Amino acid sequence: MAGRRVLILGGTTEAAALARALAQAGEWEVTTSLAGRTRAPAALPGAVRIGGFGGADGLATYLRAERIDRVIDATHPFAATMSANAAAACDRLGVPMLRIERPAWTPAPGDRWIDVADATEAADWLTGALPAGSAVLLTLGRQEVAPFKRCPALRFVLRSIEPPAAEDLSPDCLLLSERGPFTLDGERALIARHGIRGIVAKNAGGDATAAKLAAAREAAIPVVMIRRPALPATPAVPDIAGALDWLSRPR
């Protein structure tokens, strides 16, 4: 029924795909909210808002003012604060909410994964495990690179859509401004070109950036994998097909 309003908390490929699918179907008025961390986000159909809400209280005020009927949390698996705020705001107002939770990556035979809680623990492992001068590929994004300043003996290749603050960079760090998806051939070439001896990644799941894991397996290099944070116990589906099915049901 046209006129129903859905808020997509976005920033992921799933959020963009869902917005396109809903716009094509024409049964929902779609607003996608982006955190604003990327200066030039890809174009999206429907309304787009940029920036935070001001916590759970601010989001509740927005949902009430905009008469939002349903909320889809399609944020990154590591956007724990936003997910918690969304769950709290929706619970307060009685607005149905669903999270698109893409399956986490799991190690395959031949993988050498080191499970860590955060970037600080990853930096500590690298310091003790890799010899001086080793090159490490960081695929964390720009906001979590500061802990690697504690590894001055290592070389880093940082792949990020946006550059980090200069003061957060380690002394020897090459910046690669790139956006996925990445291919297996491309990841093999990157590892060979820069002599990568270790990779640091978040367990984001999905296909867009998974090729680095296969390339690391082939090259027999370790992947320091940052585990996902705990998220609210809200209803969840693994993909946009599940979200579309949920939206098609009566409230």
C-alpha positions as a LaTeX table, in Angstrom:
\begin{tabular}{lrrr}
\hline
Residue & $x$ (\AA) & $y$ (\AA) & $z$ (\AA) \\
\hline
Met1 & 0.00 & 0.00 & 0.00 \\
Ala2 & 1.68 & 3.24 & $-1.16$ \\
Gly3 & 2.39 & 5.87 & 1.43 \\
Arg4 & 3.88 & 3.66 & 4.11 \\
Arg5 & 7.20 & 5.00 & 5.33 \\
Val6 & 10.33 & 2.96 & 5.94 \\
Leu7 & 13.65 & 4.22 & 7.27 \\
Ile8 & 16.72 & 2.31 & 6.14 \\
Leu9 & 19.77 & 2.79 & 8.33 \\
Gly10 & 22.32 & 2.41 & 5.59 \\
Gly11 & 25.94 & 2.53 & 4.54 \\
Thr12 & 26.17 & $-1.03$ & 3.19 \\
Thr13 & 25.61 & $-2.72$ & $-0.15$ \\
Glu14 & 22.53 & $-4.38$ & 1.31 \\
Ala15 & 21.03 & $-1.02$ & 2.26 \\
Ala16 & 21.55 & 0.37 & $-1.24$ \\
Ala17 & 20.12 & $-2.75$ & $-2.89$ \\
Leu18 & 17.08 & $-2.65$ & $-0.61$ \\
Ala19 & 16.45 & 1.03 & $-1.36$ \\
Arg20 & 16.57 & 0.30 & $-5.09$ \\
Ala21 & 14.24 & $-2.68$ & $-4.78$ \\
Leu22 & 11.69 & $-0.73$ & $-2.74$ \\
Ala23 & 11.85 & 2.25 & $-5.06$ \\
Gln24 & 11.16 & 0.00 & $-8.03$ \\
Ala25 & 8.23 & $-1.69$ & $-6.30$ \\
Gly26 & 6.74 & 1.66 & $-5.33$ \\
Glu27 & 4.93 & 0.43 & $-2.23$ \\
Trp28 & 6.96 & 2.31 & 0.37 \\
Glu29 & 8.21 & 5.85 & 0.84 \\
Val30 & 11.91 & 5.20 & 1.42 \\
Thr31 & 14.39 & 7.26 & 3.39 \\
Thr32 & 17.98 & 6.03 & 3.70 \\
Ser33 & 20.09 & 7.44 & 6.52 \\
Leu34 & 23.87 & 7.57 & 6.10 \\
Ala35 & 26.38 & 8.34 & 8.84 \\
Gly36 & 28.27 & 10.76 & 6.61 \\
Arg37 & 31.71 & 9.18 & 6.95 \\
Thr38 & 32.12 & 8.98 & 3.17 \\
Arg39 & 32.27 & 12.31 & 1.34 \\
Ala40 & 30.91 & 10.98 & $-1.96$ \\
Pro41 & 28.45 & 8.14 & $-1.29$ \\
Ala42 & 26.89 & 6.32 & $-4.20$ \\
Ala43 & 23.58 & 7.73 & $-5.45$ \\
Leu44 & 20.46 & 6.21 & $-3.87$ \\
Pro45 & 16.78 & 6.33 & $-4.83$ \\
Gly46 & 14.30 & 7.93 & $-2.48$ \\
Ala47 & 15.11 & 10.43 & 0.23 \\
Val48 & 18.60 & 10.44 & 1.77 \\
Arg49 & 19.62 & 12.03 & 5.07 \\
Ile50 & 23.20 & 12.46 & 6.20 \\
Gly51 & 24.53 & 12.49 & 9.76 \\
Gly52 & 23.64 & 11.15 & 13.17 \\
Phe53 & 20.36 & 11.47 & 15.05 \\
Gly54 & 21.68 & 12.35 & 18.48 \\
Gly55 & 21.41 & 8.96 & 20.14 \\
Ala56 & 18.30 & 6.90 & 20.81 \\
Asp57 & 16.35 & 9.96 & 21.97 \\
Gly58 & 17.09 & 11.86 & 18.77 \\
Leu59 & 16.19 & 8.89 & 16.62 \\
Ala60 & 12.90 & 8.42 & 18.50 \\
Thr61 & 12.08 & 12.08 & 17.90 \\
Tyr62 & 12.84 & 11.66 & 14.18 \\
Leu63 & 10.72 & 8.51 & 13.85 \\
Arg64 & 7.78 & 10.22 & 15.51 \\
Ala65 & 8.09 & 13.45 & 13.52 \\
Glu66 & 8.46 & 11.65 & 10.16 \\
Arg67 & 5.73 & 9.08 & 10.96 \\
Ile68 & 8.02 & 6.18 & 10.16 \\
Asp69 & 6.14 & 2.88 & 9.99 \\
Arg70 & 9.11 & 0.49 & 9.97 \\
Val71 & 12.87 & 0.58 & 10.36 \\
Ile72 & 15.45 & $-1.59$ & 8.62 \\
Asp73 & 18.86 & $-1.62$ & 10.29 \\
Ala74 & 21.18 & $-2.31$ & 7.36 \\
Thr75 & 24.25 & $-0.75$ & 8.94 \\
His76 & 27.71 & $-2.32$ & 8.97 \\
Pro77 & 28.05 & $-5.30$ & 11.36 \\
Phe78 & 30.45 & $-3.18$ & 13.43 \\
Ala79 & 28.07 & $-0.20$ & 13.80 \\
Ala80 & 27.08 & $-1.43$ & 17.26 \\
Thr81 & 26.18 & 1.97 & 18.70 \\
Met82 & 23.78 & 2.80 & 15.88 \\
Ser83 & 22.16 & $-0.62$ & 16.11 \\
Ala84 & 21.70 & $-0.24$ & 19.87 \\
Asn85 & 20.20 & 3.23 & 19.48 \\
Ala86 & 17.83 & 2.02 & 16.78 \\
Ala87 & 16.65 & $-0.91$ & 18.87 \\
Ala88 & 16.05 & 1.34 & 21.88 \\
Ala89 & 14.18 & 4.00 & 19.89 \\
Cys90 & 11.98 & 1.50 & 18.07 \\
Asp91 & 11.19 & $-0.39$ & 21.26 \\
Arg92 & 10.19 & 2.86 & 22.96 \\
Leu93 & 7.78 & 3.84 & 20.18 \\
Gly94 & 6.58 & 0.39 & 19.19 \\
Val95 & 7.95 & 0.77 & 15.65 \\
Pro96 & 8.74 & $-2.63$ & 14.09 \\
Met97 & 12.45 & $-3.00$ & 13.32 \\
Leu98 & 14.44 & $-5.61$ & 11.44 \\
Arg99 & 18.20 & $-5.98$ & 11.04 \\
Ile100 & 19.85 & $-7.27$ & 7.89 \\
Glu101 & 22.72 & $-9.25$ & 9.37 \\
Arg102 & 24.94 & $-10.71$ & 6.69 \\
Pro103 & 26.58 & $-13.99$ & 7.76 \\
Ala104 & 30.05 & $-13.67$ & 9.25 \\
Trp105 & 33.05 & $-15.13$ & 7.48 \\
Thr106 & 34.28 & $-18.47$ & 8.78 \\
Pro107 & 37.77 & $-19.92$ & 8.26 \\
Ala108 & 38.30 & $-22.48$ & 5.51 \\
Pro109 & 40.90 & $-25.27$ & 5.43 \\
Gly110 & 44.33 & $-23.71$ & 5.03 \\
Asp111 & 43.38 & $-20.40$ & 6.63 \\
Arg112 & 45.52 & $-19.01$ & 9.40 \\
Trp113 & 43.24 & $-16.68$ & 11.31 \\
Ile114 & 44.08 & $-14.96$ & 14.57 \\
Asp115 & 40.92 & $-14.03$ & 16.47 \\
Val116 & 41.13 & $-10.67$ & 18.27 \\
Ala117 & 38.68 & $-8.32$ & 19.94 \\
Asp118 & 39.78 & $-5.01$ & 18.45 \\
Ala119 & 42.47 & $-3.07$ & 16.60 \\
Thr120 & 44.58 & $-2.66$ & 19.73 \\
Glu121 & 44.76 & $-6.41$ & 20.24 \\
Ala122 & 45.55 & $-6.81$ & 16.54 \\
Ala123 & 48.46 & $-4.38$ & 16.82 \\
Asp124 & 49.81 & $-6.23$ & 19.86 \\
Trp125 & 49.73 & $-9.54$ & 17.99 \\
Leu126 & 51.53 & $-8.09$ & 14.97 \\
Thr127 & 54.28 & $-6.64$ & 17.16 \\
Gly128 & 55.03 & $-10.00$ & 18.71 \\
Ala129 & 54.56 & $-12.19$ & 15.64 \\
Leu130 & 56.06 & $-10.45$ & 12.59 \\
Pro131 & 59.71 & $-9.54$ & 12.05 \\
Ala132 & 60.77 & $-5.94$ & 11.63 \\
Gly133 & 60.18 & $-4.56$ & 8.15 \\
Ser134 & 57.21 & $-6.84$ & 7.42 \\
Ala135 & 54.41 & $-5.30$ & 5.37 \\
Val136 & 50.84 & $-5.54$ & 6.69 \\
Leu137 & 47.64 & $-4.80$ & 4.79 \\
Leu138 & 45.09 & $-2.93$ & 6.91 \\
Thr139 & 41.50 & $-3.19$ & 5.70 \\
Leu140 & 39.75 & $-1.54$ & 8.66 \\
Gly141 & 38.78 & 1.83 & 7.30 \\
Arg142 & 40.17 & 5.14 & 8.44 \\
Gln143 & 38.79 & 5.39 & 11.98 \\
Glu144 & 40.65 & 2.50 & 13.60 \\
Val145 & 44.22 & 2.87 & 12.40 \\
Ala146 & 45.71 & 4.79 & 15.33 \\
Pro147 & 46.54 & 1.65 & 17.40 \\
Phe148 & 49.04 & 0.58 & 14.73 \\
Lys149 & 51.26 & 3.52 & 15.57 \\
Arg150 & 52.54 & 1.22 & 18.33 \\
Cys151 & 54.16 & $-0.94$ & 15.60 \\
Pro152 & 56.92 & 1.39 & 14.30 \\
Ala153 & 59.05 & $-1.52$ & 13.05 \\
Leu154 & 56.37 & $-2.66$ & 10.60 \\
Arg155 & 55.30 & $-1.29$ & 7.22 \\
Phe156 & 51.59 & $-0.78$ & 6.56 \\
Val157 & 49.44 & $-0.59$ & 3.48 \\
Leu158 & 46.12 & 0.98 & 4.44 \\
Arg159 & 43.17 & 0.51 & 2.10 \\
Ser160 & 40.38 & 2.95 & 2.84 \\
Ile161 & 37.76 & 4.89 & 0.89 \\
Glu162 & 38.58 & 8.04 & 2.85 \\
Pro163 & 42.02 & 9.03 & 4.20 \\
Pro164 & 42.49 & 8.97 & 7.98 \\
Ala165 & 43.72 & 11.88 & 10.04 \\
Ala166 & 47.45 & 12.36 & 9.55 \\
Glu167 & 48.12 & 12.03 & 13.27 \\
Asp168 & 46.56 & 8.55 & 13.29 \\
Leu169 & 49.00 & 7.09 & 10.76 \\
Ser170 & 51.93 & 4.88 & 11.66 \\
Pro171 & 55.38 & 6.16 & 10.59 \\
Asp172 & 55.59 & 3.91 & 7.51 \\
Cys173 & 52.15 & 3.71 & 5.91 \\
Leu174 & 51.09 & 3.69 & 2.27 \\
Leu175 & 47.53 & 4.85 & 1.61 \\
Leu176 & 45.37 & 3.17 & $-1.04$ \\
Ser177 & 42.10 & 5.02 & $-1.67$ \\
Glu178 & 39.97 & 2.20 & $-3.06$ \\
Arg179 & 36.39 & 1.00 & $-2.87$ \\
Gly180 & 35.28 & $-2.63$ & $-3.23$ \\
Pro181 & 34.30 & $-5.03$ & $-4.58$ \\
Phe182 & 37.76 & $-6.54$ & $-5.02$ \\
Thr183 & 38.71 & $-9.50$ & $-7.19$ \\
Leu184 & 40.88 & $-12.47$ & $-6.30$ \\
Asp185 & 43.35 & $-11.60$ & $-9.06$ \\
Gly186 & 43.56 & $-8.05$ & $-7.78$ \\
Glu187 & 44.19 & $-9.19$ & $-4.22$ \\
Arg188 & 46.87 & $-11.64$ & $-5.34$ \\
Ala189 & 48.59 & $-8.83$ & $-7.24$ \\
Leu190 & 48.39 & $-6.45$ & $-4.26$ \\
Ile191 & 49.95 & $-9.03$ & $-1.92$ \\
Ala192 & 52.77 & $-9.69$ & $-4.37$ \\
Arg193 & 53.37 & $-6.03$ & $-5.27$ \\
His194 & 53.72 & $-4.85$ & $-1.68$ \\
Gly195 & 55.22 & $-8.01$ & $-0.17$ \\
Ile196 & 52.33 & $-8.35$ & 2.28 \\
Arg197 & 53.10 & $-10.69$ & 5.19 \\
Gly198 & 49.89 & $-10.22$ & 7.18 \\
Ile199 & 46.37 & $-8.82$ & 6.84 \\
Val200 & 44.19 & $-7.15$ & 9.46 \\
Ala201 & 40.45 & $-7.28$ & 8.78 \\
Lys202 & 37.09 & $-6.91$ & 10.47 \\
Asn203 & 34.76 & $-9.87$ & 10.16 \\
Ala204 & 32.37 & $-7.91$ & 7.96 \\
Gly205 & 31.09 & $-10.89$ & 5.97 \\
Gly206 & 29.72 & $-10.58$ & 2.46 \\
Asp207 & 31.29 & $-11.01$ & $-0.95$ \\
Ala208 & 32.59 & $-7.52$ & $-1.78$ \\
Thr209 & 35.81 & $-7.79$ & 0.23 \\
Ala210 & 36.11 & $-11.56$ & 0.77 \\
Ala211 & 38.71 & $-12.10$ & $-1.98$ \\
Lys212 & 41.52 & $-10.99$ & 0.34 \\
Leu213 & 40.84 & $-14.03$ & 2.51 \\
Ala214 & 41.29 & $-16.46$ & $-0.37$ \\
Ala215 & 44.41 & $-14.60$ & $-1.49$ \\
Ala216 & 45.85 & $-14.79$ & 2.03 \\
Arg217 & 45.11 & $-18.52$ & 2.15 \\
Glu218 & 46.95 & $-19.06$ & $-1.14$ \\
Ala219 & 49.91 & $-17.00$ & 0.05 \\
Ala220 & 49.95 & $-18.75$ & 3.47 \\
Ile221 & 49.91 & $-15.45$ & 5.34 \\
Pro222 & 48.02 & $-14.80$ & 8.59 \\
Val223 & 44.77 & $-12.83$ & 8.81 \\
Val224 & 44.24 & $-11.04$ & 12.09 \\
Met225 & 40.44 & $-11.10$ & 12.25 \\
Ile226 & 38.60 & $-8.68$ & 14.50 \\
Arg227 & 35.47 & $-10.38$ & 15.77 \\
Arg228 & 32.08 & $-8.73$ & 15.57 \\
Pro229 & 30.70 & $-6.76$ & 18.51 \\
Ala230 & 27.57 & $-7.89$ & 20.31 \\
Leu231 & 24.39 & $-6.45$ & 18.80 \\
Pro232 & 20.88 & $-6.08$ & 20.22 \\
Ala233 & 18.68 & $-9.17$ & 20.16 \\
Thr234 & 16.33 & $-7.83$ & 17.49 \\
Pro235 & 14.73 & $-9.82$ & 14.64 \\
Ala236 & 17.26 & $-10.34$ & 11.84 \\
Val237 & 17.51 & $-11.76$ & 8.34 \\
Pro238 & 20.67 & $-12.50$ & 6.31 \\
Asp239 & 19.78 & $-10.65$ & 3.10 \\
Ile240 & 17.44 & $-8.21$ & 1.35 \\
Ala241 & 15.12 & $-11.01$ & 0.23 \\
Gly242 & 14.31 & $-11.60$ & 3.87 \\
Ala243 & 13.81 & $-7.88$ & 4.44 \\
Leu244 & 11.43 & $-7.58$ & 1.49 \\
Asp245 & 9.44 & $-10.54$ & 2.78 \\
Trp246 & 9.24 & $-8.93$ & 6.23 \\
Leu247 & 8.08 & $-5.63$ & 4.77 \\
Ser248 & 5.37 & $-7.41$ & 2.78 \\
Arg249 & 3.74 & $-8.78$ & 5.93 \\
Pro250 & 1.04 & $-6.88$ & 7.83 \\
Arg251 & 2.35 & $-5.05$ & 10.86 \\
\hline
\end{tabular}
